[in-house]
Amino acid sequence: MIDRYAVIGNPVSHSKSPWIHAEFARATGQDIEYRPIEAPLDGFGRALEAFRSERGRGANVTLPFKEEAFRYCSEVSQRARLAQAVNTLILDAAGTAGENTDGSGLLRDLSVNLGREVRGQRVLLMGAGGAARGVLGPLAEAGAAQIVIANRTVAKATELARRLPGAPLEACGFEALAGRAFDLVINATSAGLQGETSLLPQGIFRNGALAYEMVYGRDTAFLAFARACGVASCDGTGMLVEQAADSFFLWRGVRPQTAPVIAALRAG
């Protein structure tokens, strides 16, 4: 019997995950089925239980269910616990294990695809919501010299920084960034989805800096701001594919090549 996997979200029709995992399965010779499931906003648990009853072996979780998926799990990784969010579920008779592969996907995109090491770098992480929580721990583990979490609501940034005592973290509002500069600036806010203009002051980028937009497939105001400042920029396509590859590895025990899939998505 074929092994079944899915991505669960609302909405989910736009998701690239079914295509990405079909490409992974074809390239690695894995016989799987992967489909989108749009769960009602109040029906994540019911949708997942129905999928489990259909011999579902694993699932990716996207907005707005990552935090609910965390609470659903019987076992979670340390990274998922820090993020309080899960994007990868492993389903078996013993229960449901949860992992968060967003941070590992970001780091692999930075180091392998973009040739950017985080160690020793000054990092600005914009936002303190679920996207930021998913990548903060791995950024700190990678050896960043400093990570500043900037958020409109400073209390949320402060609360997030407190989750990693001993790490080189600082929380502030966007107005406090004037006169400071960073090697890596990551936009983990929803501004890219809402079309808002950049919240950053001039001079925020150090020489040779990279601006990284976690939103994929859109030319956001943040990317336009980076181009106007003359610095390198990148959207989240590579992160999307790399975190999917990490999920695939957890499920199937083989890690697919990602470069062809990233190239196809960028070309398409």
C-alpha positions in Angstrom: 0.0 0.0 0.0 1.3 3.4 -0.9 2.4 5.7 1.9 0.3 8.9 2.2 1.5 12.3 3.2 -0.2 15.8 3.1 0.1 19.5 3.7 -2.6 20.8 6.0 -3.5 24.5 6.1 -6.2 27.1 5.4 -5.9 28.3 2.7 -3.7 25.6 1.1 -4.5 25.7 -2.6 -1.5 28.0 -3.3 1.0 25.6 -1.6 4.0 24.4 -3.6 4.5 21.5 -1.3 2.6 18.8 -3.3 4.7 19.6 -6.4 8.0 19.8 -4.4 7.4 16.4 -2.7 6.3 14.9 -6.0 9.7 16.0 -7.4 11.5 14.6 -4.4 9.7 11.3 -4.7 10.5 11.0 -8.4 14.1 11.8 -8.0 14.7 9.4 -5.1 12.4 6.5 -6.3 10.0 6.8 -3.4 6.5 5.5 -4.0 4.4 8.0 -2.0 1.2 10.1 -2.3 1.2 13.7 -1.2 -1.8 15.9 -1.3 -3.2 19.2 0.1 -5.8 19.2 2.9 -7.7 22.4 3.6 -8.9 22.1 7.2 -11.7 24.2 8.6 -10.3 26.9 10.8 -11.8 25.1 13.8 -11.2 21.6 12.5 -7.4 20.9 12.4 -7.6 18.0 14.8 -10.5 16.4 13.0 -8.9 16.8 9.6 -5.7 15.2 10.9 -7.5 12.3 12.5 -9.4 11.7 9.3 -6.1 11.7 7.4 -4.5 9.3 9.9 -7.5 6.9 9.4 -6.6 6.9 5.7 -3.1 5.5 6.5 -1.5 8.9 6.6 2.1 8.6 7.6 3.1 12.2 7.9 2.1 15.8 7.2 3.4 19.3 6.8 1.6 22.0 8.6 1.2 25.5 7.3 -0.7 28.6 8.4 -2.7 29.0 10.6 -2.2 25.6 12.3 1.5 25.4 13.3 0.8 26.3 17.0 -2.2 24.0 17.2 -0.1 21.2 15.7 2.5 21.7 18.5 -0.3 21.2 21.1 -1.6 18.2 19.3 1.7 16.3 19.3 2.5 13.6 21.9 6.2 14.2 21.4 8.1 17.3 20.1 11.7 18.2 19.4 13.6 20.8 21.3 13.5 23.2 18.2 9.7 22.7 18.0 9.4 23.4 21.8 11.4 26.6 21.5 9.2 27.8 18.6 6.0 26.5 20.2 5.1 25.5 16.6 5.4 22.4 14.4 5.5 22.2 10.7 6.3 18.5 10.3 4.3 15.6 11.8 5.3 12.0 11.9 2.2 9.8 12.4 2.4 6.2 13.7 0.6 3.9 16.0 2.5 5.2 19.0 1.3 8.7 18.6 2.3 11.9 16.8 5.9 13.4 16.8 6.4 17.0 15.8 9.4 18.8 14.4 10.1 22.4 13.2 12.3 22.4 10.1 12.0 26.1 9.3 15.2 27.0 11.0 17.3 24.2 9.5 15.8 25.0 6.1 16.9 28.7 6.4 20.4 27.8 7.5 20.9 25.3 4.8 19.7 27.8 2.2 22.1 30.4 3.6 25.1 28.2 3.9 24.8 25.7 1.0 22.8 27.7 -1.7 23.9 31.2 -0.9 27.4 30.6 0.5 26.6 32.7 3.6 27.8 31.5 7.0 26.0 32.8 10.1 28.9 32.3 12.5 30.3 35.5 13.7 27.7 37.6 11.9 25.6 40.4 13.2 22.0 39.4 12.5 18.8 41.4 12.5 15.6 39.3 12.8 12.5 41.4 12.0 9.4 40.1 13.7 8.6 38.1 16.8 5.8 35.8 15.6 5.7 32.2 14.5 8.1 32.7 11.6 10.8 34.3 13.8 10.3 31.7 16.6 10.9 28.9 14.1 14.4 30.2 13.1 15.7 31.9 16.2 17.1 28.8 17.9 19.0 27.5 14.8 20.4 31.0 14.2 21.8 31.1 17.7 23.1 27.6 17.4 24.9 28.5 14.2 27.1 30.9 16.1 25.8 34.4 15.2 27.8 37.0 17.1 24.7 39.0 17.8 21.0 38.6 17.0 18.7 41.6 17.4 15.0 40.9 17.4 13.1 44.0 16.2 9.3 44.1 16.5 6.6 46.7 16.6 5.5 45.3 20.0 8.8 45.3 21.9 7.3 43.1 24.7 6.8 40.2 22.2 10.4 40.5 21.1 11.6 40.6 24.7 9.6 37.5 25.5 11.1 35.6 22.6 14.6 36.6 23.5 14.1 35.3 27.0 13.5 31.8 25.6 17.2 31.5 24.9 19.0 32.6 28.1 22.7 32.9 27.5 22.4 33.5 23.8 23.7 36.9 22.3 20.1 38.2 21.9 18.7 41.7 22.1 15.1 42.9 21.7 14.0 46.3 20.5 11.5 48.3 18.5 12.2 49.4 14.9 12.8 53.0 16.0 15.8 51.8 18.0 17.6 50.5 14.9 18.7 54.0 13.7 22.5 54.2 13.5 23.0 50.4 13.6 24.1 48.1 10.9 24.0 44.3 10.3 25.5 41.6 8.1 22.3 39.6 7.7 18.8 41.1 7.8 16.0 38.6 7.9 12.4 39.7 7.4 10.1 37.3 9.3 7.2 39.8 9.5 4.0 39.5 7.6 4.7 42.8 5.9 5.8 41.0 2.8 2.4 39.4 2.5 0.5 42.6 3.2 2.4 44.9 0.9 3.6 47.2 3.6 6.7 49.4 3.0 9.9 48.6 4.8 10.2 49.4 8.5 14.0 49.8 8.3 16.1 53.0 8.5 18.7 53.9 6.0 22.2 52.5 6.8 20.9 49.3 8.3 23.1 47.1 6.0 26.8 46.7 6.5 29.1 46.3 3.5 28.5 42.9 1.9 25.3 42.4 3.8 22.5 40.1 2.7 18.8 40.9 2.9 16.7 37.7 3.3 12.9 37.7 2.8 11.2 34.7 4.2 8.2 35.2 2.0 8.7 33.4 -1.4 7.6 34.2 -4.9 6.8 37.9 -4.3 8.8 41.0 -4.9 8.2 42.6 -1.5 8.8 46.1 -0.2 11.7 44.7 1.9 13.4 43.3 -1.2 12.9 46.6 -3.1 14.4 48.5 -0.1 17.4 46.2 -0.2 18.0 46.7 -3.9 17.7 50.5 -3.4 20.4 50.2 -0.8 22.6 48.3 -3.2 22.9 45.0 -1.2 22.3 41.4 -2.2 18.9 40.1 -1.5 17.0 36.8 -1.7 13.5 35.5 -1.1 12.5 32.4 0.8 12.2 30.0 -2.1 15.4 28.1 -1.1 14.2 27.9 2.5 10.8 26.5 1.4 12.5 23.7 -0.5 15.2 23.0 2.1 12.7 22.7 5.0 10.6 20.4 2.8 13.7 18.3 2.1 14.3 18.0 5.9 10.7 16.8 6.3 11.1 14.3 3.5 14.2 12.9 5.2 12.4 12.5 8.5 9.7 10.5 6.8 11.7 8.5 4.2 15.2 8.4 5.5 16.7 9.9 2.3 17.5 13.5 1.7 16.7 14.6 -1.9 18.8 17.0 -4.0 17.3 20.4 -3.7 19.1 22.5 -6.3 17.1 21.3 -9.3 13.8 22.0 -7.4 14.8 25.4 -6.3 15.9 26.3 -9.9 12.6 25.0 -11.3 10.6 27.1 -8.9 12.6 30.2 -9.6 12.2 29.7 -13.3 8.5 28.9 -13.1 
